[in-house]
């Protein structure tokens, strides 16, 4: 079986903890290159995973010109996504880019254009789009289990470490970009629509040195077509929690946990205040699932559902949310409807592994 060869661009925590261990589980993908600024760690990772090629960032174009990879997984700080993705696209490499896709609409559009011009696929790394728990929620809603979905609420929080690059304004860091994007993306697919207006507030506790450049927390209200509403809070300064609830005209469902990759999602559905359905998703590897799906798309010539436009839709909404928080005024959002949403054919139940090397 042909395997898609990947380069890991940015071998930091998320690559070490989640992406690199998952690739061998997929059956259709393999790691053949590492691009990183830490040569010592790269050598250890290459030896651990059997990766032949190691490149520093200043040799990135050399790696792209060599016939050693078919695709790149870009897990760099947000401000670097566009540059590294566009260079890879121009070299004919497929692009799996962590969210948020980029830091401006213009950068997102440039990435989309570069991929289209080169004839390669660009996929935003929305791992939950291939996750059984997420697909179960969306299928239940589509089948009318809770009637017409009217409200969405969510909280996603954890205590961010002071050394985390997600606390740096230069990289467009902050809780909205890091974890709020999950709440936003879930709401868009729950309602199968794009938000049309945003209201937001942000704030930080006193004397916390972590939040000199970005806010501690942000609270968001989104208006959707048909009088639907989504509200979520994302925080870097509260205890760990990730959950969301969808309330319809005939019932409601809660997914808790709902977003993290380390745990199985748990769905609870109520109608007339009585539990009518309860299900824990199978223990799958989210990163393995998204990688297996993307590799299948490449091998079969099928455009991935969470493409560049999907990433752009969230970036456009996040920028409106930021403007709303900064001005105290509602902000309009104008995004075309998506042609599709996550469906069962995207499911990839890849087994987890405990074999990983993390520094």
N, C-alpha and C positions, 0 to 999 in steps of 0.2 A: 504494500500500500504506500502510495506517495505521501510524504509528510511535508508540511509547510515549515520552512526553516525560519526561526525567529531570532532577532537580536533584541536583547534587553537594553534599552537606552535609559540609564538611570537605575543603578543597582542599589537603591536605598531600601528602607524598611519594607515598603509594600511589595517591592519586587522580591525581596528575600523571604518575607513571611508568607506571601500569597501566590504571586505569579510564577516564580521559578519552580517551586515544588509541584505546581499543578500540571505543568506542560507534559511531563512524561506520562501522566495519567490519561491523556486525551486519546492517544492512539493515532492521531493524524497530525501531530505537531511535534517539533523538536527545537531545542535551544542550540544554536550554533555560534552565537557571538554575544559578548558583553561589551557595552560601551559605558565607561564610568571614569570618575576622576581619582578613584582609590585603587591603585595598581595592586597593593598587597591583598586587599579583600577580594579583588577581581580574580587573582590567581587562586585563592582558596575556593572561591565559588566555582571557578572553571574546573578545578580538580574534583570537587564534590559532585558536580553535575555532568562531568565529561564534556565540557564545552571547549572546542578547539581554538576559538579566536577571541582575543582580548584586544580592545582598542581604547585609547584615551579619547576624550572629547575632541581634542585637536586633530585626531585621526578619523573622525566620524565619516568624512567624505571619502576617505580611502576605503573604509569598510563598505560604504554604499557602492563604490565602484567595483569592488571585488565580488565575485560570485560565491558569497558565503551565506547570504540570507535571502528570503523571499518577502519577509515582512518585518516590521519593527514594532515593538511594544514600547511606547513612550511614557515613562513614569517620572518625568522631570517636574520641577516646580512649574506652576501654571504659566508663568511669563515666558517660558522657553518652548512650550508646546508647538507654537506655530512655526518657528524657525526650523526646528528639527524635523517636523512633519513635512514641511514644504520641500526641504532638501531631499528627504527620503522619497517623496512622491516623484520628484524630477529624475531620480535615479531608478524609477520603476519599481519601487518597493511598496507593498501594501501597508496600511497604517492602522494600528490599534492604539488609540490615544486616550489616556486617562482623562476623566472629567475634572473640572470643566474643560471643554474642548480648547478654549483659548481665553484671552482676557478682554477681547473686544469683538464686536460683531464683524468688523473689518478683517480681523485676523481669522476668524472662523470662515468667512467667505473666501479668503485667500487660500486657505487649506482645502476647502471644497473645490475651488477652481483648479488648484494644482493637481489634485487627485483625478478630477475629470479629464483634464488635459493629458495626463500621463496614462489614463486608462487603468488606474489602480483603484482599489476599494479603500475607503476611509470609514472606519467604525469607531464611534465613541464607546468607551469601555463601560457600558451599562450592564454589569454582570447580572443584575437582577432580571433582566429581560429573558434570560435563559434558565431562571430558577423555578423549580416546581411550586414553591409557596406563593411566589408572586403571580405566576400563571394561574394558580388555583383561584386566587382572589379575583382576577380579571375575568375568568371563565364563569365564576359564580355570579358576578355582576351582569355579564352579558346574557346569562340564562335567566335573569330576572329574579334571583334568589332574594334580593332585598328591595325589589321594586325599582323605582327610579332613584339612582344615587343623587342625593341633594347636598350632603355636607361631607367634608373631609377634614380631619384633625390629626395632628402629629406632633410628637416631641422627639428630638434626637439630640442627645447631649453626652459629653464626657469631659473629663479634666485633661486639658491639653498641657503637654510638657513645655516648659519655657524654651527649650531648644528647637521646637518644631518649626520648620520653615513656613508652615501654614499660618504662623503669627506675624509674618512679614508682609507689609503693605506692598513692597516692590514686586512680590510674586502674586499679587491679588489674592492674598490670604484672607482668612476669616471663616467664621462658622457657617455662613451662608454658602460659600464656595465649596467648603470641605464636606459638610454633612447636610446642610439645608438643601443642597441640590438633590439629594435622595428624596426628601419630602416633596419638593417641587415636581420632580419627575414622576413620582408615584401619583400625585394628584392629577397630572395631565393625562395619564393613561387610565386612571380610575374613571374620569369623566369623558375620556376619549375626545378631548377638546383642548384648545389652547386658552390660557387665561387672557382676559381682556383689560384688566385693571389691577393695580397693586397698591396696597397701603402697608406701611411698615414703620417699626420703631426699633431702635437699637440702643444698647447701653452696656456699661461695665461697672463692676463693683469698685469700691475705693481702694487705692493703694495696692493694686495688684500689678506687679511689674510686667506680667505677661501681656497686658493689653494696652501697651503704649502706642501700638501702630494699628491694631484692629480691635473691633468691639468684642466683648465677651459673649454677647448673645444678641439675637435678632428675632423679632416677632413679626410675622407676616400674615396679611389677609389678602387673598386673591379672589377676584370676581371672575366667574366663568359664564359662558353663554347659558341662557335658560334660567338665570337666577340662582345658579349654584355657587357655593362658596367653599374655599379651602383656607384653613388656618394652620400655621405651624410655627414652632419655636425651635431654633437651633442654638446650642450653647456649648462653649468651650470651658465653662466654669461651673457646671453642675454635675451631679452624680451620673453615672452611666445609665442611659435609658434610650431605647429606640423602639418606637411603637407608632402605629397609625390606626385610625378608625374611620370607617365609611358608614354613614347613616343614610339609609334610603327611605322610601315611602312605606315599605312593608317590612323593614328589619334593619339590622346593622351588623357589621362584622369588624372584628378587631384582629390585627396581626401584631403579635408581640412575642419575641423580637421581630422586627419587620425589615431591617436593613443590613445588619452586620453579616459578615461572611463567616465568622467563627462559629455561629450557632444555627440550629434548625429553626425555621419559622413556625409559629403556632397560630393557627386560625381558629377563632371562636365566632360563631354566628348565632344571633338571637332574632327571634320573631315574637312579637307580643310579649317582650321581656322574658322569654324562655329560651334556653339554649337548644338549638335545633341541629347544630352541626359543629363538630370539633375535629380538628385534624392537625397533626404535626408533620411537617414536610420531611421527606427522606434526607438522610445526612449526605449531602452532595457538596462538591467543591465548586463554588461560584466561579472562581477564576479559571478552573479547568473547563467549566461549561461554556463560558464566553469565548475562550480560546478555541475549543473544539468547534463551536458554532462558526466563528470567523474563518477558521481553516476550511470548514465545509463550504462556506460561501466562496472562498477563493478557488477551491478545487472544482466547484460546480459552476462557477461563473454567475453566482446569484448575489445581487446587491444586498448587503446586510440591512436589517430593519433599523437598528440604532446607528444610522449613518451620520454624515457630517451635519446634515440639516437638523437631525434630532439633537445633536449637541448644541447647534446654533440656537434652537428654540429655547433651551434652558438658559443659555448665556444671555439672550435678549431679555428674558423674564428677570434674571438676576440683576441685570443692569438697571431695569426699571424699578426693582425692589430697592436697590441701593439709592436711586434718585428719590424714591418715596421716603426712605428713612432720613436722607440728608435734608430734604426740603419740608417734610411734614405735609406734603401735598400728594393726593392720589396721582398715579402715573398710568397712562394708557399703554397697552401692549398690543402690538399688531403683528401677529404671526399666522401664516397660512395653516389651515388644518393639516395634520399629518395624514399621509396616504394609508398608513397602517399602524398597528399597535402590537405588542408582544402576544404571540399565539402559541398554542401547544406544539406546533411543528418546530419551534425554536428550542424546545426543552433539550438539555443535554445533561443527563444524570451521571456525572463523572465522580468516581469515588475519591474521598479524601485520602491524604497521606500524612503521616507524621515525619516523613523524611524531609528535613529542611535544614539549612544552615543560616543562622541569623547572627549578625554581629551587633 
